[in-house]
Amino acid sequence: MNLREFSKSHLPLPTGQTHWRKVFPANLRRVEREVERYKDHWWNRRYTVVFDTFTQEQWERVHAGEVINTEWRDIYDYGRV
């Protein structure tokens, strides 16, 4: 492990100099995830686990012009029931 890898993993970065930016062009992916939904029928009132598909976009954390790490964030569809 060299000094750069150690400082990335163990030392806190100044908050004023780091920022998140969206990867351009936007990298998108579709992810299936388990979601609990409440199904209310007159014969069956309980939570059920269903698989729902989410769209995610990639963001990266930048410090002094260098990419430190990346993460995937959900794009929420507010029209979905």
N, C-alpha and C positions, 0 to 999 in steps of 0.2 A: 504494500500500500504506500503510495507516495503522498506528499504533503497536500496536493490538490484534492485527492480522494478523501483524505482524512478530514480536511476542513469542510468539504461538502457534506459529509455525514455527521460530524460532531459539533462544529462551531455554528452558533446562530449568526444569521446574516443581518445586517442593518435593514430595518423595515423600509426605510425611505429609498433605498437603492434597488430593491427587488420589485418586480411587477409581473403580473400574469398577462399573456397575450395569446390570442387565438392563432393557431397554426394556419398559415395561408399557403395554398388554397385550403379551405376548411376540410380537414380529414373527418369523415363521418363513418360511423359504423352502427350496425343494428345489433342489439343485445336482447336476448330473452332472459327474463328474470321472474322469479316467483313473487306473486303479489297476493296478499290476502284481501278478499273482497267480501262484503256482507251481502249475501243473497237472501232476500226476504220474500218468501212465498208463504201462502197460508198453510201449507203442509210441512214446510221445512224452513226454519229460521236459524241459520248458523253461518259462521265464516267458512268460506271455501278457499282453497289455494288454487290459483290459476296462473298460467304462464302468460306474461304480457311482453310485448316487444317494444323496446325503447330505442330511440335514436340518440346517439352520443356524438359529441364533437371533441376534438383534441385541443388542449390548451398547454402552453409551456411556461415555465417560470424562468425569468431572465434576470441575471445579475451581472452588471458591468459588460453587457453585450454577449454574455455566454449563457447558453441554455443549461440550467441546473437539473430540472426534472420536468416530466410531462405527466399530465393526467387527463382522464376522459370525464367529461361532464354531460349530464343528461340535458337534452333539449325537451322542455316540457310542452306538451300539446294540451292547452287548456280547454280545447273543445272536446277532449275525450271524456267519456263517461266512466 
